[in-house]
Amino acid sequence: MMYSKESILACLSDLHKDARGFRPREDYSNLSKKELNEFYNQLITESDSAIEEEKVQVLKSLVVWEARIKGYMEQFDIDYKCAVRWDMQAENSDEEDYYSKDIGYYLYNQGISGIEANKIEKELTV
């Protein structure tokens, strides 16, 4: 798909960060419209790949975390909330009202984010 040069330049910085993890330092305004379209399409492909890789990594982190929590539950005969609290304490992430203040940060540090983190947060705050 062909976009206007101005449209591509306006989106390029954000797309570059999504695809490669940092904002570009180059000035792309001297590229032709065709070159910009090619670069834009390349960044779209890279961004899609980065999103897929992140999803896989979050799921791997979730599996590891769930196994650890399940291990606590089985080994110490405790419930889910207690196992998470203990893990948070072990990670030095515990606060007085840990379920509402700290759970997102704790899960982020475990490599769990997005929809999966939201599900866990809801389970713990019910």
N, C-alpha and C positions, 0 to 999 in steps of 0.2 A: 504494500500500500504506500502511496506517495503522500507525504505531508508537506506543508509549506516550510520553507527554511526557518522562518520565525517560530513556528510551532515546535519544530525539532529542537532548536536552540533553547527554547523555554523549558523543555522537559529533560534535556540532556544531563544536567547536573544530578537531578534526582535519580534518573534511570541509571546513570553511571554508578552512583552510590549503591543502589539496589543490586546491581550486577557484580560490582567489583569491591564493594565495601568502603570506598572512599570517593570523595568528589574529585573531578578532574581539575588539573591545574592548567591544562592546555586551553588555548583560545580557538574554538572550532568555527568561528564566524567566517574565516577565510576559506573554508571548504565549500565545494560546490553543493548544490542541492542534492545531486545524485550521490555524492560521497557522504553527505550527512544522512541521507536515507539509508544507505548501506550500513553506516556505523550505528545508526539508531536500531536497525533491524538486528544487527549483531548483538547489541546490548540487550535487546528484548530476549533473544535466545539465551544469553548468559544469565539474565535475571531469572528467567523461568527455571533454568538449571539450578541456580542458587537457592531458589524457593523450594524446589524438590529436595535438594540436599539437606536443607534446614529441617524439612518435615521428617526426613529419615532420621536425622540426628536427634530430634526431639522425641521421636518414638523409641529410639534406642535408650535414651536417657530415662524415659518413662519406665521401660521394662526393667532397667537396673534399679531404679528407685522403688518400684512396686515390689520387686523381689526382696530388697532390703527391709521394707516395711513389713511384708509378709513374714520374713524371717524373725523380726522382733515379736510379731504377734504370736507366732508358733512357739518360739523359744521361751518367751516370758509369760505366755498365756494372758496377753493384754488385748484391748480392743484397738481398732484402727486409729482413733483419735489419740489415744495414749502413745501408740507407736510413732505417730507423726510428731507428737510433742517431744518425745525422747530423741528422735532424730534431729529435730530442730535444735534442741538443747545441745546435742553433740556437735552440731554445726555452728554453735554460738549465735543462733538466729532467734533465740527465744526472747520474747518480751512479755510483760504482764498479761496483755490481752493478745496473745500470739496469733490466734486465728484471724482476727480482723486486721491487725497492723502489719504482720510480718510474713504471712504465708506466701504472698506473691513474690517477694524478694527471695525467700528461702527456695521456692520452686525454681525461680529463675537461676539461682546459683546451682541447682541440681540439673540444669539444662532443660527444664520443662517450662514451656511457655504456651501462649495462645489458648486455644480451645481446651487443651488438656489441663492446663493450669487452672482455667476457670471452672472446669468440672470438679477438680479436687477441692478448690476453694469453697465451692458450694456445698460439697459433701461435709466439709469440716465446720462450716458455720451454721449448719442446720441443727 
